[in-house]
Amino acid sequence: MAYLDDQRRQRADDLTFSAERLERAGEYAQARLLYAEAADLETAVAYEVPAASPRVRSLLAVSAASLWYRAGQWDQVERVVTRFLSDADALVPESAQELRSILSDAWSQKELEAYQTSQSGVALEARLEGGAVGFGSAPSQAVAPLRDELDRVLLRTAEWRMKEPFRKKGRSRLAGKFELRELPAKAGSFALRFVFVAPGEQMLETGGLTPGDVVTTFFTLAQAASESPERLRDLVPEADYADVFTRLIKDLAPRGDLVKDVSLSSPVWPRGVQLAARTHTRLARSLRKPPEPGAPATPLELTGTLRNIKLQGDDPQIGIETEEDFIVLRIKKGVHDDTIGALLNRQVRVAGRRTFSGSGERQNWADDVELAEAEGEATDGEPESEYA
Amino acid sequence: MPDLDLTTPPESRALSHGTVAFQREVASVALDDCHGQAPVDGVWYEVGAEPVEHPFRLNWAPATEQMRASHANETDCTEDGAYALAIAAMEAQGFRIQIRAKHRSGADYLMVPAGASEEDFLKLEVSGIRRGGDWMGRLRIKTTQVRKGLELPGRAVVVHFEQPRVAVGGF
């Protein structure tokens, strides 16, 4: 019998296709209903595949479990996975491992939902994988910045949702209206777990914007950024906000060998968002400003220690100490405020340009400043080209 | 390499009608954007010890204004439209596309060689380039990607709409 040609499978594919379209349109609740319907059909076929066809059985088992996961039905994931794993010999080893991974993710989401309910906020998780991340441990220099970046990007998201004028300096006035609280870590993996809350009676001061609204918007932006910088800018027409979101999400994405992948998830966004080294590379490239037409400019890249930061006034600057020299670079006002403070007295990599003013004076500009890791920069071999 | 005609029904019964219709619709938007109208001559390229290149004729139904408006996002359009050509090309090579792959399998689709048991499926990873770019570099990346996930043989296909070219690599 051809299980892959089964009409129930075709119907499941139709439903999955429709669900994905709904997700793209932001209709997540409707999408989950269709995923559940697809999962039901896929599971029925998967159960019928005999042990004598281990590859097809494994394929459909993973497919069914994935669909229940996308439907947000964690108990169904558990039911399906445990049934197939009870006869693990009838599965190919990689698929058995994949089923365990899906089940672990489902349990994690279920716990996050429980925290969310108890804390009246929205739970989210940032999981680090690969590179120097081990079983239940990760390099502290990769972990600590992630907490701060999430805090900053969520506050910026709230400001953007509230259509606040772009904040060029200082603390967000929404700090205290929204709060990111850390939860206990889960054993066995390395994940930072948080709940994003609006402490006290803050709804009037946030214009009715809820933690759920902010987190959902953040995931929408992160998903777009993970696909391409252009897609992020399509969602955020305000240039200053687009720049800062590009920068903040770039800094959430892994850069080198310390961490290979950062997976973000939340009960409000069950599919999660995967940020890989490729995401970081693409977003970093997009921050490098092309020279204005007709204006002489040369690309500038240097590595050194960030010694000075001057954000006040109309001419913000940074100072980089290299082995040979001390170089002062101008930075665009308000763009780096969220990220540059943490880099003071650390080894950084600067990408920018050297231009000439109308009077012929040479000026150095830093468009992007990021931490330079000892292990080297992530490369994924991607050429700079227009591709999908 | 047989000609590819996106106006005729696909051979793979396993794919949903909605999926196939959608992919062909977006492919027509991308192809019209690059070529104006059908048919055009394309190149099939297969990586190997000695790379193989074959010409083929590509035909598609013209896109309507509504289709162009519906698929105005060039990145999505290129990505989704590439599936239509890749699937048609692999079917022309004797494969049956069986199922959308899921969840970190390292592939977009799974396919079976004609006449083979459905147990003997292979992975299919697809990527699209609208114009310009480095299709060979992209093919290298996708071939590396298809090696991950499920430990199965696989094919990576890069569709270049402007040239047009269907480039295949794999193991």
Interface residues (C-beta under 8 A of the other chain):
Chain A: A2 Y3 L4 D5 R9 Q10 R11 D13 D14 T16 F17 S18 S53 P54 R55 V56 L59 V62 S63 A65 S66 L67 Y69 V92 E94 S95 E98 S101 I102 E227 S228 E230 R231 D234 D380 G381 E382 P383 S385 E386 Y387 A388
Chain B: R13 A14 L15 S16 H17 G18 T19 F22 N73 T75 D76 T78 E79 A82 Q98 I99 R100 K102 H103 R104 S105 L110 V112 E118 E119 D120 F121 S127 G128 I129 R130 R131 G132 G133 D134 G137 R138 R140 I141 T144 G149 L150 E151 L152
